Amino acid sequence: MRQDRAIRTRNTILEAMASLFNEVGYDAATIAALVERTGLTRGALYFHFASKEDMARAVLDEAVTRDGLRPQTFKVQEWVDLGLLLAYRVPREPVLRAAIRLSVDPKARRLFGTRWPDWAAVGRDLLTEAQDRGELLPHTDPDAISRMVVGAWTGVQLVSETLGDTFDLSEEIARMYQLMLPSVVSPAVLARIDLSPERGERLLRADESEATAGV
């Protein structure tokens, strides 16, 4: 019971600091503001994290996630699903959004690096499996495609966040795949890939329902 409470407190701290990173950036986010936001003492904060730097590292550690991803008939579908799941989750989860914010913040990037190479590796592995199964067009380079999509996904997210209600991230990311996949995926496979903007939410809800049923 005590361990569960400690985990909840740690998550509360991390989400609150992630929200500060999102709102004011790495430099301007302070422990004093975190104390005010959470109502916790400095001692309680430092019990879980030694410093603001440790919190930033913890945020980045949460960045690469496959939550909601399920095995599919086509590996291309799994690769697309990963992007659609993130498109649904990032606007709703401060920690994931903060991981992107830290990755584009020059000072934070110098201090901690980014998780973009890890995301590119996840995509490359899925696309390599897809290539081995004959799902991709000839001469497609999984590594190059994955790096390009990580960059494009990040750019779309940043634009959508900046423009607020003007853009829906799930719709924009779905459109990105709709425009890009014909130059990468074989026509027979492409015709069977679900690129709907609502797919990320459906996958996550199904995952949550199964988890609840298993309790």
PyMOL commands that place a pseudoatom at each C-alpha (Angstrom):
pseudoatom trace, name=CA, resn=MET, resi=1, chain=A, elem=C, hetatm=0, pos=[0.000, 0.000, 0.000]
pseudoatom trace, name=CA, resn=ARG, resi=2, chain=A, elem=C, hetatm=0, pos=[2.817, 2.391, 0.921]
pseudoatom trace, name=CA, resn=GLN, resi=3, chain=A, elem=C, hetatm=0, pos=[4.607, 1.506, -2.295]
pseudoatom trace, name=CA, resn=ASP, resi=4, chain=A, elem=C, hetatm=0, pos=[1.473, 2.266, -4.341]
pseudoatom trace, name=CA, resn=ARG, resi=5, chain=A, elem=C, hetatm=0, pos=[1.196, 5.659, -2.637]
pseudoatom trace, name=CA, resn=ALA, resi=6, chain=A, elem=C, hetatm=0, pos=[4.845, 6.397, -3.381]
pseudoatom trace, name=CA, resn=ILE, resi=7, chain=A, elem=C, hetatm=0, pos=[4.321, 5.523, -7.054]
pseudoatom trace, name=CA, resn=ARG, resi=8, chain=A, elem=C, hetatm=0, pos=[1.267, 7.785, -7.246]
pseudoatom trace, name=CA, resn=THR, resi=9, chain=A, elem=C, hetatm=0, pos=[3.179, 10.644, -5.608]
pseudoatom trace, name=CA, resn=ARG, resi=10, chain=A, elem=C, hetatm=0, pos=[6.093, 10.211, -7.997]
pseudoatom trace, name=CA, resn=ASN, resi=11, chain=A, elem=C, hetatm=0, pos=[3.730, 10.246, -10.980]
pseudoatom trace, name=CA, resn=THR, resi=12, chain=A, elem=C, hetatm=0, pos=[1.992, 13.362, -9.639]
pseudoatom trace, name=CA, resn=ILE, resi=13, chain=A, elem=C, hetatm=0, pos=[5.337, 15.149, -9.318]
pseudoatom trace, name=CA, resn=LEU, resi=14, chain=A, elem=C, hetatm=0, pos=[6.450, 14.085, -12.783]
pseudoatom trace, name=CA, resn=GLU, resi=15, chain=A, elem=C, hetatm=0, pos=[3.201, 15.153, -14.449]
pseudoatom trace, name=CA, resn=ALA, resi=16, chain=A, elem=C, hetatm=0, pos=[3.239, 18.509, -12.644]
pseudoatom trace, name=CA, resn=MET, resi=17, chain=A, elem=C, hetatm=0, pos=[6.806, 19.215, -13.673]
pseudoatom trace, name=CA, resn=ALA, resi=18, chain=A, elem=C, hetatm=0, pos=[6.049, 18.062, -17.211]
pseudoatom trace, name=CA, resn=SER, resi=19, chain=A, elem=C, hetatm=0, pos=[3.204, 20.589, -17.321]
pseudoatom trace, name=CA, resn=LEU, resi=20, chain=A, elem=C, hetatm=0, pos=[5.615, 23.312, -16.213]
pseudoatom trace, name=CA, resn=PHE, resi=21, chain=A, elem=C, hetatm=0, pos=[8.097, 22.318, -18.910]
pseudoatom trace, name=CA, resn=ASN, resi=22, chain=A, elem=C, hetatm=0, pos=[5.266, 22.552, -21.449]
pseudoatom trace, name=CA, resn=GLU, resi=23, chain=A, elem=C, hetatm=0, pos=[4.055, 25.930, -20.213]
pseudoatom trace, name=CA, resn=VAL, resi=24, chain=A, elem=C, hetatm=0, pos=[7.285, 27.848, -19.591]
pseudoatom trace, name=CA, resn=GLY, resi=25, chain=A, elem=C, hetatm=0, pos=[10.152, 25.752, -20.952]
pseudoatom trace, name=CA, resn=TYR, resi=26, chain=A, elem=C, hetatm=0, pos=[13.000, 23.996, -19.195]
pseudoatom trace, name=CA, resn=ASP, resi=27, chain=A, elem=C, hetatm=0, pos=[14.888, 27.039, -17.915]
pseudoatom trace, name=CA, resn=ALA, resi=28, chain=A, elem=C, hetatm=0, pos=[11.896, 28.826, -16.413]
pseudoatom trace, name=CA, resn=ALA, resi=29, chain=A, elem=C, hetatm=0, pos=[10.429, 25.749, -14.711]
pseudoatom trace, name=CA, resn=THR, resi=30, chain=A, elem=C, hetatm=0, pos=[11.449, 25.896, -11.049]
pseudoatom trace, name=CA, resn=ILE, resi=31, chain=A, elem=C, hetatm=0, pos=[11.197, 23.727, -7.967]
pseudoatom trace, name=CA, resn=ALA, resi=32, chain=A, elem=C, hetatm=0, pos=[9.428, 26.618, -6.199]
pseudoatom trace, name=CA, resn=ALA, resi=33, chain=A, elem=C, hetatm=0, pos=[6.701, 26.596, -8.858]
pseudoatom trace, name=CA, resn=LEU, resi=34, chain=A, elem=C, hetatm=0, pos=[6.467, 22.817, -8.555]
pseudoatom trace, name=CA, resn=VAL, resi=35, chain=A, elem=C, hetatm=0, pos=[6.015, 23.056, -4.772]
pseudoatom trace, name=CA, resn=GLU, resi=36, chain=A, elem=C, hetatm=0, pos=[3.231, 25.593, -5.271]
pseudoatom trace, name=CA, resn=ARG, resi=37, chain=A, elem=C, hetatm=0, pos=[1.532, 23.498, -7.937]
pseudoatom trace, name=CA, resn=THR, resi=38, chain=A, elem=C, hetatm=0, pos=[1.634, 20.166, -6.107]
pseudoatom trace, name=CA, resn=GLY, resi=39, chain=A, elem=C, hetatm=0, pos=[1.291, 21.325, -2.509]
pseudoatom trace, name=CA, resn=LEU, resi=40, chain=A, elem=C, hetatm=0, pos=[4.109, 18.954, -1.557]
pseudoatom trace, name=CA, resn=THR, resi=41, chain=A, elem=C, hetatm=0, pos=[7.117, 19.933, 0.538]
pseudoatom trace, name=CA, resn=ARG, resi=42, chain=A, elem=C, hetatm=0, pos=[10.570, 20.221, -0.974]
pseudoatom trace, name=CA, resn=GLY, resi=43, chain=A, elem=C, hetatm=0, pos=[11.552, 17.211, 1.132]
pseudoatom trace, name=CA, resn=ALA, resi=44, chain=A, elem=C, hetatm=0, pos=[8.815, 15.121, -0.470]
pseudoatom trace, name=CA, resn=LEU, resi=45, chain=A, elem=C, hetatm=0, pos=[9.909, 16.220, -3.939]
pseudoatom trace, name=CA, resn=TYR, resi=46, chain=A, elem=C, hetatm=0, pos=[13.564, 15.485, -3.273]
pseudoatom trace, name=CA, resn=PHE, resi=47, chain=A, elem=C, hetatm=0, pos=[12.678, 12.068, -1.879]
pseudoatom trace, name=CA, resn=HIS, resi=48, chain=A, elem=C, hetatm=0, pos=[11.620, 11.080, -5.402]
pseudoatom trace, name=CA, resn=PHE, resi=49, chain=A, elem=C, hetatm=0, pos=[13.874, 13.293, -7.540]
pseudoatom trace, name=CA, resn=ALA, resi=50, chain=A, elem=C, hetatm=0, pos=[17.237, 14.766, -6.596]
pseudoatom trace, name=CA, resn=SER, resi=51, chain=A, elem=C, hetatm=0, pos=[16.884, 17.783, -8.897]
pseudoatom trace, name=CA, resn=LYS, resi=52, chain=A, elem=C, hetatm=0, pos=[15.049, 19.393, -11.788]
pseudoatom trace, name=CA, resn=GLU, resi=53, chain=A, elem=C, hetatm=0, pos=[17.563, 17.703, -14.063]
pseudoatom trace, name=CA, resn=ASP, resi=54, chain=A, elem=C, hetatm=0, pos=[16.522, 14.300, -12.738]
pseudoatom trace, name=CA, resn=MET, resi=55, chain=A, elem=C, hetatm=0, pos=[12.899, 15.168, -13.482]
pseudoatom trace, name=CA, resn=ALA, resi=56, chain=A, elem=C, hetatm=0, pos=[13.767, 16.105, -17.040]
pseudoatom trace, name=CA, resn=ARG, resi=57, chain=A, elem=C, hetatm=0, pos=[15.589, 12.806, -17.499]
pseudoatom trace, name=CA, resn=ALA, resi=58, chain=A, elem=C, hetatm=0, pos=[12.598, 10.945, -16.073]
pseudoatom trace, name=CA, resn=VAL, resi=59, chain=A, elem=C, hetatm=0, pos=[10.298, 12.712, -18.539]
pseudoatom trace, name=CA, resn=LEU, resi=60, chain=A, elem=C, hetatm=0, pos=[12.515, 11.654, -21.430]
pseudoatom trace, name=CA, resn=ASP, resi=61, chain=A, elem=C, hetatm=0, pos=[12.649, 8.102, -20.075]
pseudoatom trace, name=CA, resn=GLU, resi=62, chain=A, elem=C, hetatm=0, pos=[8.864, 7.925, -20.528]
pseudoatom trace, name=CA, resn=ALA, resi=63, chain=A, elem=C, hetatm=0, pos=[8.980, 9.143, -24.122]
pseudoatom trace, name=CA, resn=VAL, resi=64, chain=A, elem=C, hetatm=0, pos=[9.379, 5.884, -26.022]
pseudoatom trace, name=CA, resn=THR, resi=65, chain=A, elem=C, hetatm=0, pos=[6.233, 3.872, -25.355]
pseudoatom trace, name=CA, resn=ARG, resi=66, chain=A, elem=C, hetatm=0, pos=[4.299, 1.146, -27.127]
pseudoatom trace, name=CA, resn=ASP, resi=67, chain=A, elem=C, hetatm=0, pos=[1.222, 1.401, -24.907]
pseudoatom trace, name=CA, resn=GLY, resi=68, chain=A, elem=C, hetatm=0, pos=[-1.854, 0.454, -26.917]
pseudoatom trace, name=CA, resn=LEU, resi=69, chain=A, elem=C, hetatm=0, pos=[0.139, -1.178, -29.724]
pseudoatom trace, name=CA, resn=ARG, resi=70, chain=A, elem=C, hetatm=0, pos=[-1.207, -4.584, -30.751]
pseudoatom trace, name=CA, resn=PRO, resi=71, chain=A, elem=C, hetatm=0, pos=[0.047, -7.265, -33.165]
pseudoatom trace, name=CA, resn=GLN, resi=72, chain=A, elem=C, hetatm=0, pos=[-1.466, -6.805, -36.614]
pseudoatom trace, name=CA, resn=THR, resi=73, chain=A, elem=C, hetatm=0, pos=[-1.613, -8.792, -39.830]
pseudoatom trace, name=CA, resn=PHE, resi=74, chain=A, elem=C, hetatm=0, pos=[0.728, -6.253, -41.426]
pseudoatom trace, name=CA, resn=LYS, resi=75, chain=A, elem=C, hetatm=0, pos=[3.792, -4.770, -39.745]
pseudoatom trace, name=CA, resn=VAL, resi=76, chain=A, elem=C, hetatm=0, pos=[3.135, -1.563, -41.690]
pseudoatom trace, name=CA, resn=GLN, resi=77, chain=A, elem=C, hetatm=0, pos=[-0.130, -1.277, -39.762]
pseudoatom trace, name=CA, resn=GLU, resi=78, chain=A, elem=C, hetatm=0, pos=[1.755, -1.588, -36.454]
pseudoatom trace, name=CA, resn=TRP, resi=79, chain=A, elem=C, hetatm=0, pos=[4.165, 1.144, -37.578]
pseudoatom trace, name=CA, resn=VAL, resi=80, chain=A, elem=C, hetatm=0, pos=[1.281, 3.438, -38.517]
pseudoatom trace, name=CA, resn=ASP, resi=81, chain=A, elem=C, hetatm=0, pos=[-0.548, 2.549, -35.302]
pseudoatom trace, name=CA, resn=LEU, resi=82, chain=A, elem=C, hetatm=0, pos=[2.420, 3.716, -33.259]
pseudoatom trace, name=CA, resn=GLY, resi=83, chain=A, elem=C, hetatm=0, pos=[2.171, 7.177, -34.809]
pseudoatom trace, name=CA, resn=LEU, resi=84, chain=A, elem=C, hetatm=0, pos=[-1.618, 7.337, -34.505]
pseudoatom trace, name=CA, resn=LEU, resi=85, chain=A, elem=C, hetatm=0, pos=[-1.525, 6.254, -30.861]
pseudoatom trace, name=CA, resn=LEU, resi=86, chain=A, elem=C, hetatm=0, pos=[0.963, 8.995, -30.063]
pseudoatom trace, name=CA, resn=ALA, resi=87, chain=A, elem=C, hetatm=0, pos=[-1.130, 11.523, -31.965]
pseudoatom trace, name=CA, resn=TYR, resi=88, chain=A, elem=C, hetatm=0, pos=[-4.051, 10.720, -29.686]
pseudoatom trace, name=CA, resn=ARG, resi=89, chain=A, elem=C, hetatm=0, pos=[-2.020, 10.527, -26.469]
pseudoatom trace, name=CA, resn=VAL, resi=90, chain=A, elem=C, hetatm=0, pos=[0.371, 13.478, -26.727]
pseudoatom trace, name=CA, resn=PRO, resi=91, chain=A, elem=C, hetatm=0, pos=[-2.253, 16.262, -26.438]
pseudoatom trace, name=CA, resn=ARG, resi=92, chain=A, elem=C, hetatm=0, pos=[-3.720, 14.467, -23.411]
pseudoatom trace, name=CA, resn=GLU, resi=93, chain=A, elem=C, hetatm=0, pos=[-0.565, 13.372, -21.575]
pseudoatom trace, name=CA, resn=PRO, resi=94, chain=A, elem=C, hetatm=0, pos=[1.724, 16.122, -20.235]
pseudoatom trace, name=CA, resn=VAL, resi=95, chain=A, elem=C, hetatm=0, pos=[4.730, 13.829, -19.838]
pseudoatom trace, name=CA, resn=LEU, resi=96, chain=A, elem=C, hetatm=0, pos=[4.752, 12.755, -23.489]
pseudoatom trace, name=CA, resn=ARG, resi=97, chain=A, elem=C, hetatm=0, pos=[4.215, 16.343, -24.620]
pseudoatom trace, name=CA, resn=ALA, resi=98, chain=A, elem=C, hetatm=0, pos=[7.033, 17.534, -22.353]
pseudoatom trace, name=CA, resn=ALA, resi=99, chain=A, elem=C, hetatm=0, pos=[9.404, 14.944, -23.818]
pseudoatom trace, name=CA, resn=ILE, resi=100, chain=A, elem=C, hetatm=0, pos=[8.908, 16.599, -27.209]
pseudoatom trace, name=CA, resn=ARG, resi=101, chain=A, elem=C, hetatm=0, pos=[9.252, 20.081, -25.694]
pseudoatom trace, name=CA, resn=LEU, resi=102, chain=A, elem=C, hetatm=0, pos=[12.552, 19.114, -24.040]
pseudoatom trace, name=CA, resn=SER, resi=103, chain=A, elem=C, hetatm=0, pos=[13.788, 17.577, -27.271]
pseudoatom trace, name=CA, resn=VAL, resi=104, chain=A, elem=C, hetatm=0, pos=[13.369, 20.853, -29.157]
pseudoatom trace, name=CA, resn=ASP, resi=105, chain=A, elem=C, hetatm=0, pos=[14.584, 23.080, -26.309]
pseudoatom trace, name=CA, resn=PRO, resi=106, chain=A, elem=C, hetatm=0, pos=[18.237, 23.917, -27.181]
pseudoatom trace, name=CA, resn=LYS, resi=107, chain=A, elem=C, hetatm=0, pos=[19.510, 23.909, -23.600]
pseudoatom trace, name=CA, resn=ALA, resi=108, chain=A, elem=C, hetatm=0, pos=[17.642, 20.775, -22.556]
pseudoatom trace, name=CA, resn=ARG, resi=109, chain=A, elem=C, hetatm=0, pos=[18.791, 19.003, -25.707]
pseudoatom trace, name=CA, resn=ARG, resi=110, chain=A, elem=C, hetatm=0, pos=[22.423, 19.862, -24.927]
pseudoatom trace, name=CA, resn=LEU, resi=111, chain=A, elem=C, hetatm=0, pos=[22.041, 18.605, -21.366]
pseudoatom trace, name=CA, resn=PHE, resi=112, chain=A, elem=C, hetatm=0, pos=[20.007, 15.454, -21.918]
pseudoatom trace, name=CA, resn=GLY, resi=113, chain=A, elem=C, hetatm=0, pos=[19.906, 14.660, -25.615]
pseudoatom trace, name=CA, resn=THR, resi=114, chain=A, elem=C, hetatm=0, pos=[16.643, 13.447, -27.162]
pseudoatom trace, name=CA, resn=ARG, resi=115, chain=A, elem=C, hetatm=0, pos=[14.762, 10.194, -27.655]
pseudoatom trace, name=CA, resn=TRP, resi=116, chain=A, elem=C, hetatm=0, pos=[14.405, 10.739, -31.390]
pseudoatom trace, name=CA, resn=PRO, resi=117, chain=A, elem=C, hetatm=0, pos=[17.093, 8.142, -32.224]
pseudoatom trace, name=CA, resn=ASP, resi=118, chain=A, elem=C, hetatm=0, pos=[15.194, 5.600, -30.111]
pseudoatom trace, name=CA, resn=TRP, resi=119, chain=A, elem=C, hetatm=0, pos=[11.918, 6.367, -31.879]
pseudoatom trace, name=CA, resn=ALA, resi=120, chain=A, elem=C, hetatm=0, pos=[13.687, 6.076, -35.237]
pseudoatom trace, name=CA, resn=ALA, resi=121, chain=A, elem=C, hetatm=0, pos=[15.051, 2.679, -34.181]
pseudoatom trace, name=CA, resn=VAL, resi=122, chain=A, elem=C, hetatm=0, pos=[11.582, 1.423, -33.199]
pseudoatom trace, name=CA, resn=GLY, resi=123, chain=A, elem=C, hetatm=0, pos=[10.200, 2.489, -36.569]
pseudoatom trace, name=CA, resn=ARG, resi=124, chain=A, elem=C, hetatm=0, pos=[13.167, 1.040, -38.452]
pseudoatom trace, name=CA, resn=ASP, resi=125, chain=A, elem=C, hetatm=0, pos=[12.703, -2.353, -36.801]
pseudoatom trace, name=CA, resn=LEU, resi=126, chain=A, elem=C, hetatm=0, pos=[8.997, -2.485, -37.664]
pseudoatom trace, name=CA, resn=LEU, resi=127, chain=A, elem=C, hetatm=0, pos=[9.645, -1.388, -41.241]
pseudoatom trace, name=CA, resn=THR, resi=128, chain=A, elem=C, hetatm=0, pos=[12.469, -3.911, -41.621]
pseudoatom trace, name=CA, resn=GLU, resi=129, chain=A, elem=C, hetatm=0, pos=[10.035, -6.662, -40.618]
pseudoatom trace, name=CA, resn=ALA, resi=130, chain=A, elem=C, hetatm=0, pos=[7.523, -5.237, -43.079]
pseudoatom trace, name=CA, resn=GLN, resi=131, chain=A, elem=C, hetatm=0, pos=[10.167, -5.257, -45.799]
pseudoatom trace, name=CA, resn=ASP, resi=132, chain=A, elem=C, hetatm=0, pos=[11.069, -8.888, -45.054]
pseudoatom trace, name=CA, resn=ARG, resi=133, chain=A, elem=C, hetatm=0, pos=[7.382, -9.773, -45.459]
pseudoatom trace, name=CA, resn=GLY, resi=134, chain=A, elem=C, hetatm=0, pos=[7.142, -8.006, -48.817]
pseudoatom trace, name=CA, resn=GLU, resi=135, chain=A, elem=C, hetatm=0, pos=[4.881, -5.218, -47.570]
pseudoatom trace, name=CA, resn=LEU, resi=136, chain=A, elem=C, hetatm=0, pos=[7.081, -2.373, -48.854]
pseudoatom trace, name=CA, resn=LEU, resi=137, chain=A, elem=C, hetatm=0, pos=[7.917, -1.233, -52.347]
pseudoatom trace, name=CA, resn=PRO, resi=138, chain=A, elem=C, hetatm=0, pos=[11.266, -2.447, -53.750]
pseudoatom trace, name=CA, resn=HIS, resi=139, chain=A, elem=C, hetatm=0, pos=[14.383, -0.567, -52.666]
pseudoatom trace, name=CA, resn=THR, resi=140, chain=A, elem=C, hetatm=0, pos=[12.612, 1.151, -49.750]
pseudoatom trace, name=CA, resn=ASP, resi=141, chain=A, elem=C, hetatm=0, pos=[15.113, 2.048, -47.024]
pseudoatom trace, name=CA, resn=PRO, resi=142, chain=A, elem=C, hetatm=0, pos=[13.500, 1.386, -43.598]
pseudoatom trace, name=CA, resn=ASP, resi=143, chain=A, elem=C, hetatm=0, pos=[16.093, 3.422, -41.720]
pseudoatom trace, name=CA, resn=ALA, resi=144, chain=A, elem=C, hetatm=0, pos=[15.745, 6.498, -43.927]
pseudoatom trace, name=CA, resn=ILE, resi=145, chain=A, elem=C, hetatm=0, pos=[11.937, 6.311, -43.950]
pseudoatom trace, name=CA, resn=SER, resi=146, chain=A, elem=C, hetatm=0, pos=[11.771, 5.964, -40.173]
pseudoatom trace, name=CA, resn=ARG, resi=147, chain=A, elem=C, hetatm=0, pos=[14.053, 8.958, -39.578]
pseudoatom trace, name=CA, resn=MET, resi=148, chain=A, elem=C, hetatm=0, pos=[12.047, 11.058, -42.014]
pseudoatom trace, name=CA, resn=VAL, resi=149, chain=A, elem=C, hetatm=0, pos=[8.737, 10.172, -40.364]
pseudoatom trace, name=CA, resn=VAL, resi=150, chain=A, elem=C, hetatm=0, pos=[10.041, 10.903, -36.855]
pseudoatom trace, name=CA, resn=GLY, resi=151, chain=A, elem=C, hetatm=0, pos=[11.039, 14.367, -38.070]
pseudoatom trace, name=CA, resn=ALA, resi=152, chain=A, elem=C, hetatm=0, pos=[7.786, 14.916, -39.932]
pseudoatom trace, name=CA, resn=TRP, resi=153, chain=A, elem=C, hetatm=0, pos=[5.676, 13.682, -37.000]
pseudoatom trace, name=CA, resn=THR, resi=154, chain=A, elem=C, hetatm=0, pos=[7.468, 16.056, -34.630]
pseudoatom trace, name=CA, resn=GLY, resi=155, chain=A, elem=C, hetatm=0, pos=[7.008, 18.970, -37.006]
pseudoatom trace, name=CA, resn=VAL, resi=156, chain=A, elem=C, hetatm=0, pos=[3.293, 18.299, -37.426]
pseudoatom trace, name=CA, resn=GLN, resi=157, chain=A, elem=C, hetatm=0, pos=[2.885, 18.057, -33.642]
pseudoatom trace, name=CA, resn=LEU, resi=158, chain=A, elem=C, hetatm=0, pos=[4.661, 21.350, -33.009]
pseudoatom trace, name=CA, resn=VAL, resi=159, chain=A, elem=C, hetatm=0, pos=[2.610, 23.161, -35.653]
pseudoatom trace, name=CA, resn=SER, resi=160, chain=A, elem=C, hetatm=0, pos=[-0.636, 21.670, -34.332]
pseudoatom trace, name=CA, resn=GLU, resi=161, chain=A, elem=C, hetatm=0, pos=[0.246, 22.667, -30.769]
pseudoatom trace, name=CA, resn=THR, resi=162, chain=A, elem=C, hetatm=0, pos=[1.111, 26.205, -31.829]
pseudoatom trace, name=CA, resn=LEU, resi=163, chain=A, elem=C, hetatm=0, pos=[-2.100, 26.679, -33.808]
pseudoatom trace, name=CA, resn=GLY, resi=164, chain=A, elem=C, hetatm=0, pos=[-4.247, 25.163, -31.063]
pseudoatom trace, name=CA, resn=ASP, resi=165, chain=A, elem=C, hetatm=0, pos=[-7.848, 24.404, -32.012]
pseudoatom trace, name=CA, resn=THR, resi=166, chain=A, elem=C, hetatm=0, pos=[-7.133, 25.079, -35.685]
pseudoatom trace, name=CA, resn=PHE, resi=167, chain=A, elem=C, hetatm=0, pos=[-5.497, 21.668, -36.051]
pseudoatom trace, name=CA, resn=ASP, resi=168, chain=A, elem=C, hetatm=0, pos=[-6.438, 18.274, -34.629]
pseudoatom trace, name=CA, resn=LEU, resi=169, chain=A, elem=C, hetatm=0, pos=[-3.240, 16.263, -34.206]
pseudoatom trace, name=CA, resn=SER, resi=170, chain=A, elem=C, hetatm=0, pos=[-4.853, 12.886, -34.900]
pseudoatom trace, name=CA, resn=GLU, resi=171, chain=A, elem=C, hetatm=0, pos=[-6.312, 14.161, -38.163]
pseudoatom trace, name=CA, resn=GLU, resi=172, chain=A, elem=C, hetatm=0, pos=[-3.059, 15.815, -39.227]
pseudoatom trace, name=CA, resn=ILE, resi=173, chain=A, elem=C, hetatm=0, pos=[-0.945, 12.736, -38.491]
pseudoatom trace, name=CA, resn=ALA, resi=174, chain=A, elem=C, hetatm=0, pos=[-3.425, 10.493, -40.305]
pseudoatom trace, name=CA, resn=ARG, resi=175, chain=A, elem=C, hetatm=0, pos=[-3.211, 12.826, -43.298]
pseudoatom trace, name=CA, resn=MET, resi=176, chain=A, elem=C, hetatm=0, pos=[0.596, 12.681, -43.158]
pseudoatom trace, name=CA, resn=TYR, resi=177, chain=A, elem=C, hetatm=0, pos=[0.496, 8.890, -43.484]
pseudoatom trace, name=CA, resn=GLN, resi=178, chain=A, elem=C, hetatm=0, pos=[-2.145, 9.077, -46.212]
pseudoatom trace, name=CA, resn=LEU, resi=179, chain=A, elem=C, hetatm=0, pos=[0.147, 11.290, -48.279]
pseudoatom trace, name=CA, resn=MET, resi=180, chain=A, elem=C, hetatm=0, pos=[3.353, 9.401, -47.570]
pseudoatom trace, name=CA, resn=LEU, resi=181, chain=A, elem=C, hetatm=0, pos=[2.458, 5.698, -47.599]
pseudoatom trace, name=CA, resn=PRO, resi=182, chain=A, elem=C, hetatm=0, pos=[1.776, 5.341, -51.355]
pseudoatom trace, name=CA, resn=SER, resi=183, chain=A, elem=C, hetatm=0, pos=[5.468, 5.984, -52.021]
pseudoatom trace, name=CA, resn=VAL, resi=184, chain=A, elem=C, hetatm=0, pos=[6.556, 3.341, -49.487]
pseudoatom trace, name=CA, resn=VAL, resi=185, chain=A, elem=C, hetatm=0, pos=[3.969, 0.557, -49.206]
pseudoatom trace, name=CA, resn=SER, resi=186, chain=A, elem=C, hetatm=0, pos=[2.982, -1.956, -51.880]
pseudoatom trace, name=CA, resn=PRO, resi=187, chain=A, elem=C, hetatm=0, pos=[-0.483, -1.219, -53.338]
pseudoatom trace, name=CA, resn=ALA, resi=188, chain=A, elem=C, hetatm=0, pos=[-1.973, -4.556, -52.215]
pseudoatom trace, name=CA, resn=VAL, resi=189, chain=A, elem=C, hetatm=0, pos=[-0.975, -3.914, -48.612]
pseudoatom trace, name=CA, resn=LEU, resi=190, chain=A, elem=C, hetatm=0, pos=[-1.813, -0.216, -48.690]
pseudoatom trace, name=CA, resn=ALA, resi=191, chain=A, elem=C, hetatm=0, pos=[-5.423, -0.987, -49.593]
pseudoatom trace, name=CA, resn=ARG, resi=192, chain=A, elem=C, hetatm=0, pos=[-5.763, -2.889, -46.297]
pseudoatom trace, name=CA, resn=ILE, resi=193, chain=A, elem=C, hetatm=0, pos=[-4.138, -0.371, -43.946]
pseudoatom trace, name=CA, resn=ASP, resi=194, chain=A, elem=C, hetatm=0, pos=[-6.434, 1.564, -41.606]
pseudoatom trace, name=CA, resn=LEU, resi=195, chain=A, elem=C, hetatm=0, pos=[-5.359, 5.219, -41.635]
pseudoatom trace, name=CA, resn=SER, resi=196, chain=A, elem=C, hetatm=0, pos=[-8.401, 6.693, -39.924]
pseudoatom trace, name=CA, resn=PRO, resi=197, chain=A, elem=C, hetatm=0, pos=[-7.726, 9.497, -37.406]
pseudoatom trace, name=CA, resn=GLU, resi=198, chain=A, elem=C, hetatm=0, pos=[-9.843, 7.689, -34.784]
pseudoatom trace, name=CA, resn=ARG, resi=199, chain=A, elem=C, hetatm=0, pos=[-7.738, 4.518, -34.847]
pseudoatom trace, name=CA, resn=GLY, resi=200, chain=A, elem=C, hetatm=0, pos=[-5.334, 5.631, -32.118]
pseudoatom trace, name=CA, resn=GLU, resi=201, chain=A, elem=C, hetatm=0, pos=[-8.170, 6.288, -29.687]
pseudoatom trace, name=CA, resn=ARG, resi=202, chain=A, elem=C, hetatm=0, pos=[-9.839, 2.954, -30.514]
pseudoatom trace, name=CA, resn=LEU, resi=203, chain=A, elem=C, hetatm=0, pos=[-6.632, 1.028, -29.895]
pseudoatom trace, name=CA, resn=LEU, resi=204, chain=A, elem=C, hetatm=0, pos=[-5.959, 2.747, -26.598]
pseudoatom trace, name=CA, resn=ARG, resi=205, chain=A, elem=C, hetatm=0, pos=[-9.528, 2.272, -25.383]
pseudoatom trace, name=CA, resn=ALA, resi=206, chain=A, elem=C, hetatm=0, pos=[-9.390, -1.433, -26.269]
pseudoatom trace, name=CA, resn=ASP, resi=207, chain=A, elem=C, hetatm=0, pos=[-6.110, -1.764, -24.370]
pseudoatom trace, name=CA, resn=GLU, resi=208, chain=A, elem=C, hetatm=0, pos=[-7.559, -0.026, -21.318]
pseudoatom trace, name=CA, resn=SER, resi=209, chain=A, elem=C, hetatm=0, pos=[-10.705, -2.195, -21.427]
pseudoatom trace, name=CA, resn=GLU, resi=210, chain=A, elem=C, hetatm=0, pos=[-8.654, -5.376, -21.475]
pseudoatom trace, name=CA, resn=ALA, resi=211, chain=A, elem=C, hetatm=0, pos=[-6.516, -4.134, -18.608]
pseudoatom trace, name=CA, resn=THR, resi=212, chain=A, elem=C, hetatm=0, pos=[-9.631, -3.324, -16.568]
pseudoatom trace, name=CA, resn=ALA, resi=213, chain=A, elem=C, hetatm=0, pos=[-11.189, -6.689, -17.333]
pseudoatom trace, name=CA, resn=GLY, resi=214, chain=A, elem=C, hetatm=0, pos=[-8.021, -8.438, -16.205]
pseudoatom trace, name=CA, resn=VAL, resi=215, chain=A, elem=C, hetatm=0, pos=[-8.016, -6.756, -12.783]
for i in range(1, 215): cmd.bond("trace and resi %d" % i, "trace and resi %d" % (i + 1))
show_as sticks, trace
zoom trace
